[in-house]
């Protein structure tokens, strides 16, 4: 790849290296310069530009990022469409992030053009939380490097996955010694239940007995027979040896002691055992408190179906110093057991993008029929649009009805039950124009969104991939708060609007209002290449429908 100053007349097909103003337009860096762009540059008297010219063995940044991210993405995770050389990988469900740091290092040491950043191994993640981001540093990467990076990301299974939390019935045994208060036992049970509920599980049984190996063994066996797994044992006194009362009770129930002690403080005196396939944990006393401790890390993995043995426990030492000590400048007094489970407000996550499908028009150009109900390849035109939108990450999806509302809703569902995330709202002012449906849709959206895709119900060929590209490009912090698809140099629909503009959209009056608003907010607009094969055409006449049926 060549990068440097190029004569403007030779720059067609090259990638613009730095953003520049060209007349009233702003050409952003990364733009692939067209012949029309070159003409505009020369007209402005710009004889040279900094640009990148790719060679035959170069892979463009978005293609390279997508190739590596897709190879790295495992179960319960999803790779977003790449934009500006970045492809993010997101969790699809709550659980534990599973990855191999050695492979992350190997990939990052491969070549300076390729990088991947991930969350910490075994971090608790929520749906939509970012797990990893692949970033190609220059505008392209060597093809052999990209292929080797993809091999590293995929070898022995994808590099990044989520082990989902599974609903479990957990057993609890608590022992009494002289002086044990009922309030202590109640607090212990409450602390464990709170932890379990955050992980999607609950107590399946709770028993109290004397601090005696035989009594503990009977209780553990009873809970196992009731189907509880795993089983937690809180002793009335701390476990100080693998032959102490609690481990002896596990053995009395027919189990084995696998390991005692862990390099996490608080939590050092944790014991792990097993009866057949049921894990049994001797819980350290610190777990009676809701504060974060080593038991939380073990419990999280067990609830996600991950094995926890000697090797897993003894590898928790790096980062395992959780105890508040005099030299720690910021005490952890307010840190709760679930602190790792709820991402901080600035935790990277997938943007919360809804979709509004405008389907309330009169179809006045369709010669008496409603275009959205017209058959195309065995289903209504509107149903094609709904299926594409539902295949994207956008949620919720809201269909705005108006003219012939019941028939339009039936066409959107095409005989199926409405899936989660799909809803309808009616625009009683549909006869006044498209803008009224847009306003009705924005007003019906829930709070807490980052943005919304405004989709037209008569564009059946806009694929989920185009929608994914718009969502991936969306980043208000970097000035990309309105994302518009383009094919060649022609803009089209749908458009993704940032939530900061919702109030302005609600005030639109007239069908040209959105176009004027785009012009007013041009500094926030990002043009997104929809791809050479993308189709952004609407079907609003009988002739257009006939032509589409012939394709």
N, C-alpha and C positions, 0 to 999 in steps of 0.2 A: 504494500500500500504506500502510495506517495501522499505526503501531507506537506503543504506549504503554499506559497503564493502561486496562483495560476492566472494566465491571461483570461479575462472574462469571456472572450469569444470562444475559448476552448473548454469552458467549464460545464457545458451541458452534460448531465448525467453524473456529475461529481457531487460530493456531499459538502455543503457549506460548513466551514469550520467555526465561524463566529457570527453572531447575529448582527445584521446591518439594516439600516433604514433605506428603503428604495422608494422614493417619492412618498406617497401616503401609506405605503405598506411597510411591514416589518418582517423581514426574512429571518427566521430563527435558525440558530445553529442546528445542524443535522438535517436540514432541508435538502432533498435531492433536487438540484437545479434543472429546470426544464428549459426548452428552447425559448419559451415565452419569458422565463425568468432572466435568461441571458440577455434577451432583447431589452428588458426593463433595466438591467444593470448598465448596459451600454448607453441607453437613452439618458440615464442619470449621470453619465460621464465616469462611471466606475470601470476602469480598464482592467483591474485585477482584483482577485478575491483569494482569501485563504480557504483552501478546500482540500478534500481527500479524494484521491482517485484510486479505486480498488483494482487489484490485480486478479488474475484468473484463479489464484489459490487463496483468495481472501473470502471470508464468510461475513456478510454484513452483520452489524452488532445485534440487531433484533433476532435474526435467524440463529446466530450463535448462542445467544442467551436462552432462547426457547429450546434449542437442541439439548443443552446441558441441563436446564431446569426440568424438562420432561423426563430425562434419564434419571434425575435425582429424586423425583417425586414418587413416594411410595403410598401405601394404603392410608385411607382417611386423610389424604392431603390433596391439594389441587394446585397446579401451576397456572398462573395467570398469563395472559398474552403479554409478550415482551413489548416494551416501549422505551425509547432512548437507551437501548442496550441493557435494560434491566428487566429481569423476569422474577417475579415474587412467587413464593410458594406459601400457601395458606392452609391452616388446619380446617378440616371439614367438620370436626366433632371435638368435644371435650375429651381430654386424655393426657397422655404423657408423650412428649417429643422424644423419639428414638433416633439417634444418629451416631455415627462413628467419627470422633474427633481426628483419628489418624488419617482417615480418608479425606476429611475436610482439609487437613494440612497438606496431604499429597496433591490435592487438586489445586490449592492456592500456590504451591511451590512449582507447579508445572510451567507456567509462563505468566509474565506480567500482564498480559492482555486479559486474563481470566481470573475472576475472583468469586468466592461464595462466602457469605456471612450467614451464620445460623444462630438460633437460640441455644442456650446451654443444654447439654444432654440431660434428659430426664426432667426437663422443665414441664410444669403443668401448663397446658394451653387450653384456650377456649375456641369455640368455632369462630372462624374468620380471623384469628390471630396469625400474624406472619410467623412462619417457621424459618424461612431462609430467603435470601435474595441473591440471585446470580447477576453479576454486573460485568459487562465487557467494557474495559477501560477505554480503548480507542474506538474508532468508528467501525473497525472490523478486526477479526482475529484470524490467524493462519488456520487453514482447513484441518491440517494434521493435528494441531493443538486442540481444536474444538472436538474432533473425534476422540482423541485420547482423553480429554476431560469428560466426555460423555461416557467413555468406558469406565473410568474411575468412579463416576457417579452411579453407575448401574451395577458394577461388579459385586457379586454375592448379594444381590438385592439392592433396590434403590437406597440412596444415601439417607434420605429423610422420610420418616413416616410418623404416624400417630398411633399409639396403642390406646384405643378408646376405653374409657371407664365403663365398666359393666356393673349392672345392679347386683349387689351381693347381699346375702343374709349373713351378717357377721355375728359370731358368738362372743360372749363376754363372761369371763369368770373373775370374780373379785374375792380375795380372802380377807378374813378378819384376824387381827391379833388383839391382845389386851389393849384397850383404850381406843380402838378404831371407832370413830364416830359415824353415825348414819349419814351425816351431812357430807362427810368425805367420800363415802361410797356414791351418794347421789351426784356429787360434783364430778366424780370420775366417769360415771355413766353418761352424764350430760355432755362432758367434753368429748368423749368418743363418738356419741351420736351426732354431735355438731360436725365433727370432722367427716364422718361417713356421709351425711346428707350433702355436704359440699362436693363429694365425689360420686354422687348418684347411688349410694348404697344406704343401708340402715341396719340396725340391730335386729337379728333374727331370734335372739334369746339371751337372757342375762341371768346368771346364777351367782349366789354368794355362799361361801363355805369357810370352814376354819382353815388356818394356814398350816395345812397338813398335806403331804404328798398323796396319800390315798384319797383324801377328799377331793383334792384338785383333779386327780385322775378320773374319778367318777363323774365329776362335772364336765370335764373336757369330753369324755366319751359320750355323755348324754347329749351335749350340744352337737357333736359330730353326727349322732344318730338322727338328730332333728334336721340335718342338712345344712348346718351352719359351716361356712368356710369363707375366710380364715377364722381362727379362734384366737382371741386375745386374753391373756392372763395378767391381771394386775395383782401382784402380791402385796400382802400387808406390810412386808419389809422388802428392802431392795435385794435383788439377786446379786450375790457376791462371788459365786463360783458355779461352774457348770454342774456341780453335784449338789447344789442347794435345793431347797424345798420345791420351788416352781419347776425347774428342769426335772427333778425326780418325779413330780406329778405327771409331766408329759410322758415320761418313760412308763409310769404306772398305767397310763391309758393305752399303752401299746405303741408309743411313738419313739422318736429318736431326737437327740439334740444335735443340730447341725453346726451351730456356731454360737459363741458367747462373746459379747463385746463389739463395739463399733467405734471407728475414729471420727465420731461426731459428738460435739459437746454444745449443749446438753443432749444426752441420749446414750452416753457411753455404755451403760449397763443393760443394753438390749440383748435379748436372746432369741434365736430363731430355731424352731424345731419342726417336726412334721409327723403326722400320723397318716400313713399311706400317702395320698395326694393332697391332704388338707394341711396347709401351713398353720403352725401354732406359734404365737409370738409371746415371749415373756417381756412385758412392757415395762420400760423404766419409769420410775416415779415422776419424772418431769412431765410425762404425758398427762398427768392429772390436770395440768394447766393448759389453757388454750394457746400458750406461746409456742412458736415454732421450735421443733426439736427433731432429733434424728428419727424418732418413731414416725413422724409425718412422712418422711421420704420413703420409708419402708411401706407404710400403709398405702401411699399413693401408687406405688408400683404393684402391690398386691391387688388393688382395686382395678388396675388396668391389665391384669392377667400376666404381668411380667414376673419372671423368676427372681427370687431373692434368696441367695445363698451366701456362703462365706466370701466368695470372690466379689460379688456385687456389693456387699456391705463394706468390705475393706477397701474398695475403690471410692468410697464416699469421703475420704479424708481431705482431698483438695477442695476447699470451700466449706469444709465441715466445721469450722470454728464459728459456732453461732452464739456461744455464751457471751453475755455481757461481762466485760472485764474492765478494770480501771483505766487501761490505756486506750480503750476504744473511744474515739471522739464523739460518736453518735450512738447512744444507747438504744437497745432494741426493745425498750419496755412496752412499746405499743404494738409490737409485731405479733399478729395472731397466727394460729396454726395454718389458716388458709391463705396467708399472705402471698404465697407463690401461685395460688390458684386464681386470683383475681388480678388481671393485668392492671398496671398503673395507667392513668389516663393517657400517657404518651407512649404506651406499648404499641409497636407497629401492628397494624391490623388492616384487613381489607376494608376499603371505604364502604360505608353503608349506602348503597345506591338502590333506589326504587325505580320502577318503570311505570309510566303512564301511557296507555294505548288509547289514542283518540279514535273513537268508533261511533260518534254521535251524529255525523253529517247527513245531509239530505240526499247525497249522491245525485245532485241536480244535472250533472253532465253524463249520467249513465242512461239517459233515455227511458226513465220510468222505473228502472230496477235499482236495488240497493247493491252497490258493488261489493260490499263486504260479505254478502250472502252468496255471491256468485261462486259456482263450482270451479275449482282449479285442481286438477289431478286428484279428484275424488273427495275433496273436502273444501269447505268455504275458504275464501281468501283470508278472512279474519283469523281462522283457525291456524293457518300457516304462520301468521304473525305471532299469535299467542304461543305456539310451540317453540318458535325461535327464541322468544323472550324468556320463556320458562327454562330453556336450556342454558341461559346465561346466569351469572351470579346475582343478577338484580332481584331484589325482594324488598317489599312486596311488589306484585304486579297488579296494577289497577286498570281495569277497562272502563272507559267513560262511554256510557250509552246515551242515546238521544232519540233519533228517528227510528221507529220500529224497534224499540228497546228490547222487548222480549225475544224477538227473532234474532237480534244481534247477540244477545247473551247466549242463546241456544247455539248459535254458530260458533261463538268463542269456545264453548265447551265441547261441541261436536259429539254430544251424547255421553260424555264422560262426566264423572263427578268432579267438582271444582277441587283441584289439588291445594294443599297448604300453600299459602302465599299468593293465591290468585283471588282477587275480589272485583267487585263492580260498584260503580257509582253512577247516578243518573244526572244528566244535565238538562234541566227543564227549558233552558234557553238555547237549545241546539240550533233552532232555526235562524238565530242571529249570527251564526258564523263559527268557524273553527276555534277562534280565540276563546269563546265562551266555554268550550269543552276543555281547553287547556287550563283555564282558570279553575273550573270545577274539579279537575283532576288534582291540581296542586293543592287546593284547599282540602281535599279529602285525604291527603297523605298524612301518615303519623309523624309525631315529633321525633327528633333525634337522628334524622337522616343527614348524610353529607351531600347528597345530590339526587337527581332524578333524570332518567332517560325519557325523553318525550318522543314516543313512537307513533307513527301513522298506521292506522288499521288497514290501509290499502297498499302496503309495501311488503308483499309476501316473500320477497327474495333477499331481504336483509337478514343475514345469517347471525347465529349466536356468536360466531367468531368476530364479526364486526362490532357487536355490542361489547364483547370482551376487550377488544382493542380500545374502545372509548373509555371503558372503566379503568383499564390499565394506565391509560394516558392521564387520567384525572388526578391532579395534585394541586390544589389551590395554593399551598405554601410556595410552590415553584411557579405560580402564575398561570397554571393550567386549570382554570375553574369552569370553563365552558369548552367542551370538546365537540368538534364538528368533523364528520367523516368527509374525506375527499377522494375522488377517483380521478386521476390525472390532476388537473387544477380546478375541477368543478366540485363545489360543495354540495352536500345533500343532507338527508335525514337518516336516522334520528339524531337529535342533539342532546348531549348530557349537560345539564345546568347544575351548577353548584347551589347548595341550599342558601347561600348568602343572597341569591337573586330571586328567591321564591316570592318575596313580597312584591318585587317589581313585576314578576310574571302574573301575579294575582291582579295587578292593576292594568293589564293589557286591555285595549279596546280596539277592535278591528283586526282582521286577519293578517295585516301587514305589521302589526305591532311587534311581534317577535323578531322580525327582520330588522326593524329599526333599533330594537334593543340590542341586538347583536352588533350593530354598527357603533352604538354608543359605548359598548363594553368591549371594544376590539382588543384592548390591552390584555384582557383575560381569555381571549379566544385562542385555542390551540387546534390547528388543523391536523387531523389524524389520517394517515394514508390507510384507506380501507382495503387496499390490495387490488392488484390488476383484475382479479376475477370477481370482485365485489359488484353487486347489482343494487343500485340505490334508486331504481325506478318505481314510481307509483302506478297503480292501475285505476284510472279515474274516468275512462271512457270505454265504450263497447269496442272501439277499434283497438285500444291498448290491450284489452282482455283477449281479443281474438289473436293479436300478435303474440301475446305471452303463451297462449295455448299451443301455438305452432312451434315453440322452441323445443 
